[in-house]
Amino acid sequence: MDLQDIQSYMVSYMNEITSTFQKVPGSAMLIRYIQSSYQDDPVRSVIELVLVIFFIRYLLAPSYVTHNNNFVQLTEEEIDDLVDEWQPEPLVSKMTPFEEADSEKNSHYRGVSLSLCPSVKLLFSVLTKRRPSGPKSKLLNGRTVTNLASYNFYNFVGNEHVKESAIQTLRTYGVGPCGPPQFYGTQDVHMKTEADIASCLGTEGCIVYAHAFSTISSVIPAFCKRGDIIVADRASNYSIRKGLQISRSTVKYFEHNNMEDLERVLQKVVKEQAKRPLTRRFIVTEGLSETVGDCVDLPKLIELKRRYKFRLMLDETWSFGVLGRTGRGLTEAQNVDASQIDMLIGSLAGPLCAGVGFCAGSNDVVEHQRITAASYTFSAALPAMLATTASETLNMLQTNPEVLVQCRENIKAMRAQLDPRSDWVHCTSAIDNPIMLLVLKQDIVNSRRLSTEEQERIMQECVDESLANGVLITRLKSMPVYSGSNGKDEEWKLQPALKVCITTGLTKKEIEKAGVVIRHAITKVMTRKTSLGKVAPLIYTCMIDDGRWMMNKGILALELEGRLWKGGDRMAVMYNTGGYVLIWVRVRI
């Protein structure tokens, strides 16, 4: 076959391919595109041809392994041994004996569970037709006690109008929307609640969250990311700390409600970031502190945030519905326009009995959260009956501010019985705060060298003694520190305190009587501690062997009223379990 025959064969073969290709629908369009593309930009045609060849080669190439095979091959026996030796760590650390005893005591309450907010109790009473807990509550043993451990400040839980409104909403909308907001979970009552809160505060917009606790912990990471700067109060509540942790931002702390220290931290941040890329900067604090009970200086705070160009997140969980002439919160109490606060976070789960969390601010701030806030996007919407309850109780508070006046009168009556008249405790809460936090006086703590754990035990004994005399109070629980937190975060520990919640459901005389009971309970516990002396540390630990108490070789000793009792066949041992108890221990040396 000569060259001419080969050329004729190639021409006929190409003509056959071309005729076959032209039978494919759209082939003419593709041919025209290639011709025009080559005429206009031949370089682009070459690049496209290379990409087509690469794509065909990629599809036809055999599969291959990307990871390195140079690893140790374990036998089945070795794998089984490793599985048997593996000991999983518990998700939650074991409770201490003190925490277990405290948990058992809380199980004796009926209708006054300290773990349930009033909104949950109201919902439970609507669904079960049970009477919700009020100022007077019944325990499992049948005793009726004065309930000063609930956030039901205005007794809205027992309000028949609120209850009837919730029942009507339940019959119309059902129990819950069973869907996330922005999809099929949003209902008209939700939008009405948002409008009511925004109108009450005087802001452009408002967004409602289904759970109050997760509101601030979702708002913070919605705006703050890695590399951003957050300046937070060192005494921030647990929900704020979880938000700081989730945001992964750089967190700087300032001393609690200390505006001078805040300015020092802001100056330091501005100086450090002067030559670095611009980042978002936020100040996060509480209007009414959950752990201390006092108020922040809001006008000074706004002045500093403007001077140093920071955005402000103000958590009014405990001040909204409490402070101000009509309960609008710290902004009303200190005569500050709410629009000057970038993000105003609050809760209606306490005195307003609705379980609602909200964030008010500009429309841009609100709409941003509808897509980026985790607990809003990935949670079921608020039950319609609680949205209605929020609007009802908020309207009742606005139209009837006399309940605020009555509550503050009861606060004054309780303070008169406790703070100036007690030799052992003083109140750290603001004057208008219905949650009175009573901490041991500093000279008492110093003179007795009381650790945080010992103070917690004392407070629990005061709670028990008060309950034994017919008054139910609670105490401020210690805040867990999350793993991976920095050392500065762990330095601050809240001081154990008694928590006394004032309510308008009791008369002034009943409040005064309860105050006397609490004061006497504190005095009884503290004087009992003084008379019993001090327990020395155990020299050797005790253990159980064959059902009998044994002790490693040595002497167990304690100091009781100045005398030293040493071991022998039998020995008196004083063991502290929140109170001093004498027990006998058989010792073998």
C-alpha positions as CSV (number, residue, x, y, z in Angstrom):
1,M,0.0,0.0,0.0
2,D,1.6,3.3,-1.1
3,L,1.2,6.7,0.5
4,Q,-1.6,7.7,-1.8
5,D,-3.7,4.8,-0.8
6,I,-3.1,5.6,2.9
7,Q,-4.2,9.2,2.4
8,S,-7.4,8.2,0.6
9,Y,-8.2,5.7,3.3
10,M,-7.7,8.3,6.0
11,V,-9.9,10.8,4.1
12,S,-12.7,8.2,3.7
13,Y,-12.4,7.3,7.4
14,M,-12.6,10.9,8.5
15,N,-15.6,11.5,6.2
16,E,-17.3,8.4,7.7
17,I,-16.7,9.7,11.3
18,T,-17.9,13.2,10.4
19,S,-21.1,11.9,8.8
20,T,-21.7,9.7,11.8
21,F,-21.1,12.6,14.2
22,Q,-23.4,14.9,12.3
23,K,-26.3,12.4,12.9
24,V,-26.0,13.2,16.7
25,P,-28.4,15.9,17.8
26,G,-26.7,19.2,18.5
27,S,-23.5,18.2,16.7
28,A,-23.8,21.0,14.1
29,M,-24.0,23.6,16.9
30,L,-20.9,22.1,18.6
31,I,-19.0,22.2,15.3
32,R,-19.9,25.9,14.7
33,Y,-18.9,26.7,18.3
34,I,-15.4,25.1,17.8
35,Q,-14.9,26.8,14.4
36,S,-15.9,30.3,15.7
37,S,-13.9,29.8,19.0
38,Y,-10.8,28.8,17.1
39,Q,-11.1,31.8,14.8
40,D,-11.7,34.3,17.6
41,D,-9.3,32.9,20.3
42,P,-7.2,29.9,19.2
43,V,-5.4,29.8,22.6
44,R,-8.6,29.2,24.4
45,S,-9.4,26.4,22.0
46,V,-6.1,24.7,22.8
47,I,-6.8,25.0,26.5
48,E,-10.2,23.5,26.1
49,L,-8.8,20.7,24.1
50,V,-6.2,19.9,26.9
51,L,-9.0,19.9,29.5
52,V,-11.1,17.5,27.4
53,I,-8.1,15.2,27.0
54,F,-7.4,15.4,30.8
55,F,-11.0,14.6,31.6
56,I,-11.0,11.6,29.3
57,R,-7.8,10.3,30.8
58,Y,-9.1,10.8,34.3
59,L,-12.2,8.7,33.5
60,L,-10.3,5.9,31.9
61,A,-7.5,5.8,34.5
62,P,-7.4,2.9,37.0
63,S,-8.2,3.5,40.7
64,Y,-5.3,4.0,43.1
65,V,-4.8,4.3,46.9
66,T,-3.8,7.7,48.2
67,H,-2.8,6.8,51.7
68,N,0.6,5.3,52.7
69,N,0.6,1.6,53.4
70,N,3.6,1.8,55.7
71,F,1.7,1.2,58.9
72,V,1.7,-1.6,61.5
73,Q,-0.6,-4.5,60.7
74,L,-2.3,-5.8,63.9
75,T,-3.5,-9.3,64.2
76,E,-7.0,-10.1,65.3
77,E,-5.7,-11.2,68.8
78,E,-3.9,-7.9,69.2
79,I,-7.0,-6.0,68.2
80,D,-9.1,-7.9,70.7
81,D,-6.5,-7.2,73.5
82,L,-6.5,-3.5,72.8
83,V,-10.3,-3.5,72.8
84,D,-10.4,-5.3,76.2
85,E,-7.8,-3.0,77.7
86,W,-9.6,0.2,76.6
87,Q,-11.4,2.0,79.4
88,P,-13.8,4.7,78.2
89,E,-13.9,7.9,80.2
90,P,-17.4,8.9,81.5
91,L,-19.1,11.7,79.6
92,V,-19.9,13.3,83.0
93,S,-17.6,13.2,86.0
94,K,-18.9,11.3,89.0
95,M,-20.8,13.2,91.6
96,T,-19.1,13.9,94.9
97,P,-20.8,12.6,98.0
98,F,-21.9,16.1,98.8
99,E,-23.5,16.5,95.4
100,E,-25.3,13.1,95.7
101,A,-26.7,14.1,99.0
102,D,-27.8,17.4,97.6
103,S,-29.5,15.7,94.7
104,E,-31.4,13.3,96.9
105,K,-32.7,16.2,99.0
106,N,-34.0,17.9,95.9
107,S,-36.1,14.8,94.9
108,H,-38.3,15.4,98.0
109,Y,-40.0,18.4,96.5
110,R,-43.3,18.2,94.7
111,G,-44.3,21.0,92.4
112,V,-41.4,23.2,93.5
113,S,-38.6,21.5,91.6
114,L,-35.7,24.0,91.4
115,S,-34.7,22.8,88.0
116,L,-37.9,23.9,86.3
117,C,-38.5,27.5,85.3
118,P,-42.1,28.9,85.8
119,S,-42.8,28.6,82.1
120,V,-42.2,24.8,82.2
121,K,-44.4,24.5,85.3
122,L,-47.2,26.5,83.6
123,L,-47.0,24.2,80.6
124,F,-47.1,21.2,82.8
125,S,-50.1,22.4,84.7
126,V,-52.0,23.2,81.5
127,L,-51.4,19.7,80.1
128,T,-52.1,17.8,83.4
129,K,-54.7,20.0,85.0
130,R,-52.5,20.2,88.1
131,R,-52.3,23.3,90.2
132,P,-48.9,24.9,89.6
133,S,-46.6,25.8,92.4
134,G,-47.1,29.1,94.0
135,P,-45.9,31.1,97.1
136,K,-47.1,28.2,99.2
137,S,-46.0,24.8,98.1
138,K,-46.6,21.2,99.3
139,L,-43.7,18.8,99.7
140,L,-43.9,15.0,99.2
141,N,-44.2,14.5,103.0
142,G,-47.3,16.6,103.0
143,R,-45.8,19.7,104.6
144,T,-46.7,23.1,103.2
145,V,-43.8,25.5,103.0
146,T,-43.2,29.1,102.0
147,N,-41.7,29.0,98.5
148,L,-38.8,31.5,98.1
149,A,-36.9,29.3,95.6
150,S,-38.9,30.1,92.5
151,Y,-38.5,32.9,89.9
152,N,-42.3,33.4,90.0
153,F,-41.8,37.0,91.2
154,Y,-45.2,38.3,90.2
155,N,-47.2,35.1,90.7
156,F,-48.1,34.9,87.0
157,V,-47.9,31.1,87.2
158,G,-51.1,31.0,89.1
159,N,-52.9,33.7,87.1
160,E,-56.1,32.3,85.7
161,H,-56.2,34.7,82.8
162,V,-52.8,33.6,81.6
163,K,-53.7,29.9,82.0
164,E,-57.0,30.3,80.1
165,S,-55.2,32.1,77.3
166,A,-52.7,29.3,77.1
167,I,-55.5,26.7,76.9
168,Q,-57.3,28.5,74.1
169,T,-54.0,28.7,72.1
170,L,-53.5,25.0,72.7
171,R,-56.8,24.2,71.3
172,T,-56.1,26.3,68.2
173,Y,-52.5,25.5,67.4
174,G,-51.8,22.3,69.2
175,V,-48.9,21.6,71.6
176,G,-46.0,22.6,69.4
177,P,-45.2,23.4,65.7
178,C,-42.8,20.4,65.5
179,G,-40.6,22.2,63.0
180,P,-37.8,24.8,62.9
181,P,-38.5,28.5,62.4
182,Q,-38.4,30.0,58.9
183,F,-39.8,26.7,57.5
184,Y,-43.2,25.3,58.7
185,G,-42.4,26.1,62.4
186,T,-43.0,29.9,62.3
187,Q,-46.6,30.9,63.3
188,D,-48.4,34.2,63.5
189,V,-48.2,34.2,67.3
190,H,-44.4,34.0,67.1
191,M,-44.3,37.1,64.9
192,K,-46.7,38.9,67.2
193,T,-44.4,38.1,70.2
194,E,-41.4,39.5,68.4
195,A,-43.3,42.6,67.5
196,D,-44.5,43.1,71.1
197,I,-41.0,42.8,72.6
198,A,-39.5,45.1,70.0
199,S,-42.2,47.7,70.6
200,C,-41.7,47.3,74.4
201,L,-37.9,48.0,74.1
202,G,-38.1,50.5,71.3
203,T,-35.8,48.6,68.9
204,E,-36.2,48.1,65.1
205,G,-36.7,44.3,65.4
206,C,-36.5,41.3,67.6
207,I,-36.0,37.5,67.2
208,V,-37.5,34.9,69.5
209,Y,-35.7,31.8,70.5
210,A,-37.4,28.6,71.8
211,H,-35.1,28.3,74.8
212,A,-33.9,31.1,77.0
213,F,-30.7,29.5,78.1
214,S,-29.4,28.8,74.6
215,T,-30.1,32.4,73.4
216,I,-26.9,34.2,74.4
217,S,-24.8,31.1,73.7
218,S,-26.1,31.2,70.1
219,V,-26.0,34.9,69.6
220,I,-22.3,35.2,70.5
221,P,-21.0,32.6,67.9
222,A,-23.4,34.0,65.3
223,F,-21.4,37.2,65.2
224,C,-18.0,36.2,66.6
225,K,-15.6,33.9,64.8
226,R,-12.0,32.8,65.2
227,G,-9.7,35.8,65.2
228,D,-12.3,38.2,66.6
229,I,-11.8,39.9,70.0
230,I,-14.3,39.6,72.8
231,V,-13.9,41.5,76.1
232,A,-16.1,39.8,78.7
233,D,-17.0,40.3,82.4
234,R,-15.0,37.8,84.5
235,A,-18.2,37.0,86.5
236,S,-20.3,36.1,83.4
237,N,-22.9,33.4,83.7
238,Y,-22.5,29.9,82.4
239,S,-24.6,30.5,79.3
240,I,-22.3,33.4,78.2
241,R,-19.2,31.3,78.9
242,K,-20.5,28.5,76.6
243,G,-21.1,31.1,73.9
244,L,-17.5,32.4,74.3
245,Q,-16.2,28.8,74.1
246,I,-18.2,28.0,70.9
247,S,-17.2,31.2,69.2
248,R,-13.5,30.3,69.3
249,S,-12.7,34.0,69.5
250,T,-9.9,35.6,71.5
251,V,-11.4,36.4,74.9
252,K,-10.1,39.0,77.3
253,Y,-11.6,39.4,80.8
254,F,-12.1,42.5,82.9
255,E,-12.9,42.6,86.6
256,H,-16.6,42.3,87.4
257,N,-18.4,45.6,86.7
258,N,-15.2,47.5,87.0
259,M,-15.3,50.2,84.4
260,E,-11.7,51.3,85.0
261,D,-10.4,47.8,84.5
262,L,-12.6,47.5,81.4
263,E,-11.1,50.7,79.9
264,R,-7.6,49.3,80.7
265,V,-8.4,46.1,78.8
266,L,-9.9,48.0,75.8
267,Q,-6.9,50.3,75.6
268,K,-4.6,47.2,75.6
269,V,-6.6,45.5,72.9
270,V,-6.6,48.7,70.7
271,K,-2.8,49.1,71.1
272,E,-2.1,45.4,70.3
273,Q,-4.4,45.4,67.2
274,A,-3.1,48.8,65.9
275,K,-0.8,47.3,63.2
276,R,-2.8,44.1,62.6
277,P,-5.6,43.4,60.2
278,L,-8.9,44.8,61.3
279,T,-11.1,42.3,63.3
280,R,-14.5,42.5,64.9
281,R,-14.5,43.6,68.5
282,F,-17.2,43.0,71.1
283,I,-18.0,43.7,74.7
284,V,-20.1,41.1,76.4
285,T,-21.6,41.6,79.9
286,E,-24.8,41.2,81.9
287,G,-27.2,44.0,82.9
288,L,-28.0,42.3,86.2
289,S,-25.4,39.8,87.2
290,E,-26.6,36.2,87.8
291,T,-23.7,35.3,90.0
292,V,-23.3,38.5,92.1
293,G,-26.7,40.2,91.7
294,D,-25.5,43.8,91.1
295,C,-26.0,46.1,88.1
296,V,-23.5,47.4,85.5
297,D,-23.0,51.1,84.9
298,L,-24.7,51.2,81.5
299,P,-24.1,54.8,80.5
300,K,-20.3,54.5,81.2
301,L,-20.3,51.2,79.3
302,I,-21.8,52.8,76.2
303,E,-19.4,55.7,76.5
304,L,-16.4,53.3,76.5
305,K,-17.7,51.1,73.6
306,R,-18.1,54.2,71.5
307,R,-14.7,55.7,72.4
308,Y,-12.8,52.5,71.5
309,K,-15.2,51.4,68.7
310,F,-16.5,48.1,70.1
311,R,-19.9,46.5,69.6
312,L,-21.9,45.8,72.8
313,M,-23.8,42.6,73.6
314,L,-25.8,43.1,76.8
315,D,-27.4,40.1,78.5
316,E,-30.6,41.3,80.2
317,T,-31.8,37.8,81.2
318,W,-32.3,38.8,84.8
319,S,-33.0,42.5,84.4
320,F,-35.8,42.4,81.8
321,G,-39.1,42.3,83.5
322,V,-37.5,43.3,86.8
323,L,-35.8,46.7,86.6
324,G,-37.3,50.0,85.4
325,R,-40.6,51.7,86.1
326,T,-42.5,49.3,83.8
327,G,-40.0,46.4,83.8
328,R,-38.3,47.2,80.5
329,G,-35.0,46.4,82.1
330,L,-31.7,48.2,82.7
331,T,-32.1,50.5,79.8
332,E,-35.3,52.0,81.4
333,A,-33.8,51.9,84.9
334,Q,-30.7,53.9,83.9
335,N,-32.5,56.0,81.2
336,V,-30.6,54.7,78.2
337,D,-32.0,54.4,74.7
338,A,-32.1,50.7,73.8
339,S,-31.1,51.5,70.2
340,Q,-27.6,52.4,71.5
341,I,-27.0,48.7,72.3
342,D,-26.0,46.6,69.3
343,M,-27.4,43.3,70.6
344,L,-29.8,43.3,73.6
345,I,-30.4,39.7,74.8
346,G,-33.1,38.8,77.3
347,S,-35.4,36.2,78.7
348,L,-39.0,35.8,79.5
349,A,-38.5,32.4,81.1
350,G,-38.4,33.7,84.7
351,P,-40.9,36.2,86.0
352,L,-42.9,36.3,82.7
353,C,-43.3,32.5,82.7
354,A,-42.9,32.0,78.9
355,G,-39.7,30.1,78.4
356,V,-38.8,32.6,75.6
357,G,-35.3,34.0,74.8
358,F,-35.0,37.0,72.6
359,C,-32.4,39.2,70.9
360,A,-33.5,42.8,70.0
361,G,-31.6,45.3,67.9
362,S,-31.5,46.6,64.4
363,N,-33.1,44.8,61.5
364,D,-29.7,43.7,60.1
365,V,-28.8,42.2,63.5
366,V,-32.1,40.3,63.7
367,E,-32.1,39.0,60.1
368,H,-28.5,37.8,60.4
369,Q,-29.5,35.5,63.2
370,R,-32.3,33.8,61.3
371,I,-29.7,32.0,59.2
372,T,-26.6,31.8,61.4
373,A,-27.9,31.3,65.0
374,A,-27.6,27.6,65.7
375,S,-30.3,27.2,68.4
376,Y,-32.7,29.2,66.2
377,T,-32.0,27.4,62.9
378,F,-31.6,23.8,64.3
379,S,-34.3,23.8,67.0
380,A,-38.1,23.4,66.9
381,A,-40.0,26.6,67.1
382,L,-41.5,27.9,70.4
383,P,-44.8,26.3,71.3
384,A,-47.6,28.6,70.4
385,M,-49.1,28.6,73.9
386,L,-45.8,30.0,75.3
387,A,-45.6,32.7,72.7
388,T,-49.1,33.7,73.7
389,T,-48.1,33.6,77.3
390,A,-45.2,35.9,76.6
391,S,-47.4,38.5,75.0
392,E,-50.0,38.2,77.7
393,T,-47.6,38.5,80.7
394,L,-45.6,41.3,79.0
395,N,-48.8,43.3,78.4
396,M,-49.9,42.7,82.0
397,L,-46.6,44.0,83.3
398,Q,-46.8,47.1,81.1
399,T,-50.4,47.9,82.0
400,N,-50.1,47.1,85.7
401,P,-46.7,48.3,87.0
402,E,-48.1,48.3,90.5
403,V,-46.8,44.7,90.8
404,L,-43.3,46.0,90.4
405,V,-43.9,48.4,93.3
406,Q,-45.3,45.7,95.5
407,C,-42.4,43.4,94.7
408,R,-39.9,46.1,95.6
409,E,-41.7,46.7,98.9
410,N,-41.3,43.0,99.7
411,I,-37.6,43.1,98.8
412,K,-37.1,46.0,101.3
413,A,-39.0,44.0,104.0
414,M,-36.8,41.0,103.4
415,R,-33.6,43.1,103.4
416,A,-34.5,44.7,106.7
417,Q,-34.6,41.2,108.3
418,L,-31.4,39.9,106.8
419,D,-28.7,42.2,105.6
420,P,-28.3,44.7,108.4
421,R,-29.4,42.4,111.2
422,S,-27.4,39.3,110.4
423,D,-23.9,39.0,111.9
424,W,-22.9,36.3,109.3
425,V,-24.1,37.2,105.8
426,H,-24.6,40.3,103.6
427,C,-26.5,40.8,100.4
428,T,-24.6,41.5,97.2
429,S,-27.7,42.0,95.0
430,A,-28.9,45.3,93.7
431,I,-31.6,47.1,95.7
432,D,-34.4,46.3,93.2
433,N,-33.2,42.7,92.4
434,P,-35.8,40.2,93.7
435,I,-33.1,37.5,93.7
436,M,-31.3,38.2,97.0
437,L,-27.8,36.6,97.1
438,L,-26.5,36.2,100.6
439,V,-22.8,35.5,101.0
440,L,-20.7,35.0,104.1
441,K,-19.0,38.2,105.3
442,Q,-15.4,38.3,104.4
443,D,-14.1,38.6,107.9
444,I,-16.0,35.4,108.8
445,V,-14.4,33.6,105.8
446,N,-11.0,34.9,106.7
447,S,-11.1,34.1,110.4
448,R,-12.3,30.6,109.9
449,R,-10.2,30.0,106.7
450,L,-13.2,28.6,104.9
451,S,-12.6,27.1,101.5
452,T,-15.1,27.4,98.6
453,E,-16.2,23.8,99.3
454,E,-16.7,24.4,103.0
455,Q,-18.8,27.5,102.2
456,E,-21.0,25.5,99.9
457,R,-21.6,22.9,102.7
458,I,-22.5,25.7,105.1
459,M,-24.9,27.2,102.6
460,Q,-26.6,23.8,102.1
461,E,-27.0,23.4,105.8
462,C,-28.6,26.8,106.0
463,V,-31.0,25.7,103.2
464,D,-31.8,22.5,105.1
465,E,-32.3,24.3,108.4
466,S,-34.6,26.9,106.8
467,L,-36.7,24.2,105.1
468,A,-37.0,22.4,108.4
469,N,-38.6,25.5,109.7
470,G,-41.0,25.9,106.8
471,V,-39.2,28.2,104.4
472,L,-37.9,26.9,101.1
473,I,-34.8,28.7,99.7
474,T,-32.0,27.5,97.5
475,R,-28.3,28.3,97.0
476,L,-26.1,29.5,94.2
477,K,-24.5,26.4,92.7
478,S,-20.8,26.4,91.6
479,M,-20.2,26.9,87.9
480,P,-18.3,24.1,86.0
481,V,-15.2,25.1,84.1
482,Y,-15.1,23.6,80.6
483,S,-12.0,21.7,79.6
484,G,-9.5,23.6,77.6
485,S,-10.3,26.9,79.2
486,N,-7.4,29.2,79.9
487,G,-5.9,29.8,83.3
488,K,-7.4,33.2,83.7
489,D,-10.9,31.8,83.3
490,E,-10.3,29.3,86.0
491,E,-8.9,31.9,88.5
492,W,-12.4,33.4,89.1
493,K,-14.7,31.3,91.2
494,L,-18.1,32.6,92.4
495,Q,-18.6,32.9,96.1
496,P,-21.2,30.4,97.4
497,A,-24.4,32.2,98.3
498,L,-27.9,31.6,99.5
499,K,-30.5,32.5,97.0
500,V,-33.8,34.0,98.3
501,C,-36.4,34.8,95.6
502,I,-39.0,37.4,96.5
503,T,-42.6,37.2,95.3
504,T,-45.7,39.4,95.3
505,G,-47.7,36.3,96.2
506,L,-46.8,36.8,99.8
507,T,-47.8,39.7,102.1
508,K,-45.3,41.9,103.8
509,K,-45.8,40.2,107.1
510,E,-45.3,36.8,105.5
511,I,-42.1,38.0,103.9
512,E,-40.8,39.4,107.3
513,K,-41.7,36.2,109.0
514,A,-39.8,34.2,106.4
515,G,-36.8,36.6,106.8
516,V,-36.7,35.9,110.5
517,V,-36.7,32.1,109.9
518,I,-33.8,32.4,107.4
519,R,-31.8,34.7,109.7
520,H,-32.2,32.3,112.6
521,A,-31.3,29.3,110.5
522,I,-28.1,31.0,109.4
523,T,-27.3,31.9,113.0
524,K,-28.0,28.4,114.2
525,V,-25.7,26.8,111.6
526,M,-22.9,29.2,112.1
527,T,-22.9,29.0,115.9
528,R,-23.0,25.2,115.7
529,K,-19.9,25.3,113.6
530,T,-18.2,27.5,116.1
531,S,-18.9,25.3,119.1
532,L,-17.9,22.0,117.6
533,G,-14.3,23.0,116.8
534,K,-12.2,22.1,113.9
535,V,-11.4,18.8,112.3
536,A,-7.8,18.0,111.5
537,P,-6.9,16.3,108.2
538,L,-7.0,12.5,108.2
539,I,-3.4,11.1,108.4
540,Y,-4.3,7.8,106.8
541,T,-7.3,7.0,104.6
542,C,-9.8,4.4,105.7
543,M,-10.9,1.5,103.6
544,I,-13.4,-1.4,103.8
545,D,-12.0,-4.9,104.0
546,D,-14.4,-7.9,104.3
547,G,-17.2,-5.6,105.4
548,R,-15.2,-4.1,108.3
549,W,-13.6,-0.8,108.5
550,M,-9.8,-0.9,108.4
551,M,-7.0,1.6,108.3
552,N,-3.5,1.5,107.0
553,K,-0.8,1.3,109.6
554,G,-0.7,4.5,111.5
555,I,-2.8,6.8,113.8
556,L,-6.0,8.6,113.0
557,A,-6.2,11.8,115.0
558,L,-8.5,14.8,115.3
559,E,-8.7,17.9,117.5
560,L,-11.9,18.4,119.4
561,E,-12.2,21.2,121.9
562,G,-8.5,21.4,122.3
563,R,-7.9,17.7,123.1
564,L,-6.2,15.2,121.0
565,W,-7.9,11.8,120.6
566,K,-5.7,9.1,119.3
567,G,-6.3,5.7,117.8
568,G,-6.5,2.4,119.6
569,D,-8.9,-0.5,119.5
570,R,-11.7,2.1,119.3
571,M,-11.6,5.7,118.6
572,A,-14.0,8.7,118.3
573,V,-13.8,10.2,114.8
574,M,-15.5,13.4,113.7
575,Y,-16.5,13.2,110.0
576,N,-17.9,16.3,108.1
577,T,-20.8,15.6,105.8
578,G,-22.2,19.1,105.8
579,G,-22.6,18.8,109.6
580,Y,-20.4,17.3,112.3
581,V,-21.3,13.7,113.2
582,L,-19.6,11.5,115.8
583,I,-19.1,7.9,114.7
584,W,-17.1,4.9,116.0
585,V,-14.6,3.3,113.8
586,R,-12.9,-0.1,114.6
587,V,-9.2,0.3,113.8
588,R,-6.6,-2.4,113.4
589,I,-3.0,-1.3,113.6
